[in-house]
């Protein structure tokens, strides 16, 4: 029997999203990545990388709540950042940034940042700023002079609208014995 594909685009919109992160250390690069996915609780699914739009009305839930909607082997869409090193003591980070309007009726933007030599704080801040700048670009407001950061309120303003940012960052120092160290951060979508 032929497979039926629905033509309703709403049926493909993620309703729920969760953030997760992990770290893995092993003598083999690929195994260190697998261990990082295991630490992030997403090693038992087939991850498909997608670009960076968070749909409107998509709720952010905890990892535990998100996992309740996933079964092993399922194809799961995600925006993922990863970084790896086998250089002893090398600082690495993987960060996902999110910029979204305070009004949940408009989409948001996710960014991924993979870095070396940056602290988790610096990588996370950069990922947030990048997500906001990229959202402004998708809205056609990349050069809008009203784009500003309110330090006290910790929010962005753009063309009179308020936007919030956040990040999830995993950082680590390279293993002192030269084993592969891998870090991952991901935004995982549930359809």
Secondary structure, DSSP 8 states (H G I E B T S, - for coil): --------GGGGS--EEEEEEEEEEESSHHHHHHHHHHHTT-TTSEEEE--SEE-TT-EEE-HHHHHTT--TT-EEEEEEEEEEE-STT-EEEEEEEEEEESSTTS-EEEEEEEEES--HHHHHHHHHHHHHHHHHHHTT-TT-TT-EEETTTTEEEETTEEEEEEEEEEEEE--TT--EEEEEEEEEEE-
